[in-house]
Amino acid sequence: MINAKVKQALESIVQRFKEGDVPKAIAYSMFPIPNIPASKWSLLNRTLMFISGTSDARGFRQWNEVRRHVKKGSKSLTILAPRFGRKQPEDEEKTEPVLVGFLAVPVFRVEDTEGEPLDYQNIELPELLLMEVAQQWGISVKAIPGNYRYSGYFSQDRREIGLASKEESVFFHELAHYAEFLIMPR
């Protein structure tokens, strides 16, 4: 029998597939921020995290360890953790761990916490040429933590550009994705 919260998390993934959100979230989840707990999560859990609109999520204790706390009233998202049991082979002296199911684990987005700054730092964006064009098009531009594998992204659904680089060429590249969409809508 599947735990209700595990079932709900899996159903939310199926629903997101139907809505078309999953391919983009998978693309973003391939390159997590290094040195955070989520960088060691499964692809499924990182995808759940990105679908929830964040690049960093942790449990209560993990946030407390970095001197941050979850804001009152914040809603958790659910990730799945493997649950192992012991299997007795014919030789009773040896036991092997066996996957027996999954646990629903509540975690909170960094956006739902407050406290000390995190080890990774968002860059401060310089004054970028064509920033006013992005604003006229209704696109927000924000600094994001980098992971040394990508320098930025454009999200059509969120109408936002995330930059992990101060280089104007990265901004121009991401802005061009939106211009391409204007010319050739999907």
C-alpha positions in Angstrom: 0.0 0.0 0.0 1.4 3.4 -1.0 1.6 6.1 1.7 -0.9 8.9 0.9 1.8 11.6 0.8 4.0 9.5 -1.5 1.0 8.9 -3.8 0.3 12.7 -3.8 3.9 13.5 -4.8 3.8 11.0 -7.6 0.4 12.2 -8.8 1.8 15.8 -8.9 4.6 14.7 -11.2 2.1 13.0 -13.5 0.0 16.2 -13.5 3.0 18.3 -14.3 3.9 16.0 -17.2 0.3 16.6 -18.5 0.8 20.4 -18.1 4.2 20.3 -19.9 6.3 21.6 -16.9 8.5 18.6 -16.5 10.9 18.9 -19.4 12.1 22.3 -18.4 12.3 21.3 -14.7 14.4 18.3 -15.7 16.7 20.5 -17.7 17.2 22.9 -14.8 17.6 20.0 -12.3 20.5 18.5 -14.3 22.8 21.2 -13.0 22.1 21.8 -9.3 24.0 24.4 -7.1 27.0 22.6 -5.7 27.5 22.0 -2.0 23.9 22.1 -1.0 21.9 19.0 0.2 19.7 19.0 -3.0 22.8 18.5 -5.2 22.9 14.9 -3.9 19.2 14.3 -4.4 17.7 12.1 -7.1 16.8 13.6 -10.4 13.1 13.1 -9.5 13.5 15.1 -6.2 15.4 17.9 -7.9 12.7 18.0 -10.6 10.1 18.3 -7.8 12.1 21.1 -6.3 12.4 23.1 -9.6 8.8 22.6 -10.4 8.1 24.3 -7.0 10.0 27.3 -8.3 13.3 27.0 -6.4 16.9 25.9 -6.8 17.4 25.1 -3.0 15.1 23.3 -0.7 15.8 21.6 2.7 14.2 20.2 5.8 13.7 22.2 9.1 16.9 20.9 10.6 19.0 21.5 7.5 17.8 25.1 7.4 18.6 25.5 11.2 22.1 24.2 10.6 22.8 27.1 8.3 21.1 29.5 10.7 17.9 30.0 8.7 14.4 29.3 9.8 11.2 28.6 7.9 8.8 31.5 7.8 5.5 31.0 9.7 2.7 29.8 7.4 5.1 28.4 4.7 3.9 25.3 2.9 6.3 22.4 2.4 6.9 20.5 -0.8 7.3 16.8 -0.7 10.3 14.8 -1.9 10.6 11.0 -1.8 13.4 9.3 0.3 14.1 5.6 -0.1 13.2 3.4 2.9 15.4 0.3 3.4 14.8 -2.8 5.4 16.9 -5.9 6.0 16.4 -9.1 4.0 17.5 -12.4 5.6 19.2 -14.6 3.0 19.5 -18.3 3.6 22.7 -17.6 5.5 21.3 -16.0 8.7 24.7 -14.4 9.6 24.5 -12.0 6.7 21.8 -9.4 6.0 21.4 -7.2 2.9 19.6 -3.9 2.8 16.6 -4.0 0.6 14.5 -1.2 -0.8 11.0 -1.6 0.8 9.4 1.6 -0.2 9.6 5.4 0.0 9.0 8.0 2.6 7.4 11.4 2.0 9.8 14.0 3.3 8.7 17.6 3.7 11.2 20.3 2.6 10.9 24.1 2.3 12.1 26.4 -0.5 14.9 28.9 0.3 12.4 31.6 -0.6 10.3 30.5 2.4 13.1 31.0 4.9 14.9 33.9 6.5 18.1 34.3 8.5 21.8 34.2 7.8 23.0 34.5 4.2 23.9 31.2 2.6 27.4 30.1 1.6 26.6 30.5 -2.1 26.2 34.1 -3.1 24.0 35.6 -5.8 25.9 37.9 -8.0 25.1 41.5 -8.2 24.1 42.4 -11.7 25.7 45.3 -13.4 23.8 47.8 -15.4 23.1 45.8 -18.5 22.4 47.2 -22.0 18.9 46.3 -23.2 17.6 45.8 -19.6 14.9 48.3 -20.5 13.9 46.1 -23.4 13.4 43.1 -21.0 11.3 45.3 -18.7 9.2 46.5 -21.6 8.6 42.9 -22.6 7.5 42.2 -19.0 10.5 39.9 -18.3 12.0 40.0 -14.8 15.8 39.7 -14.6 17.4 38.3 -11.5 20.7 37.1 -10.2 20.9 33.4 -9.4 23.6 31.2 -7.8 25.7 29.5 -10.4 26.9 26.0 -10.5 29.8 26.4 -12.9 28.0 24.4 -15.6 25.5 27.1 -16.8 25.5 30.8 -16.8 21.8 31.6 -17.0 18.4 30.6 -18.1 15.2 32.0 -19.6 11.8 30.7 -18.4 9.0 31.6 -20.8 6.3 30.4 -18.3 7.7 32.6 -15.5 8.7 35.4 -17.9 12.1 35.6 -16.2 15.8 35.5 -17.0 18.1 34.1 -14.3 21.8 35.2 -14.6 24.7 33.4 -12.9 27.1 35.6 -14.7 27.8 39.4 -15.0 28.7 39.0 -18.7 26.4 41.0 -21.0 26.7 38.2 -23.6 24.9 35.8 -21.3 22.1 38.3 -20.8 21.8 38.9 -24.6 21.7 35.2 -25.2 18.8 34.7 -22.7 17.0 37.7 -24.0 17.3 36.3 -27.6 15.4 33.3 -26.4 12.4 35.5 -25.7 12.9 37.4 -29.0 12.9 34.1 -30.8 9.7 33.1 -29.1 8.1 36.4 -30.2 9.0 35.7 -33.8 8.2 32.0 -33.8 5.7 31.2 -31.1 5.2 27.5 -30.3 
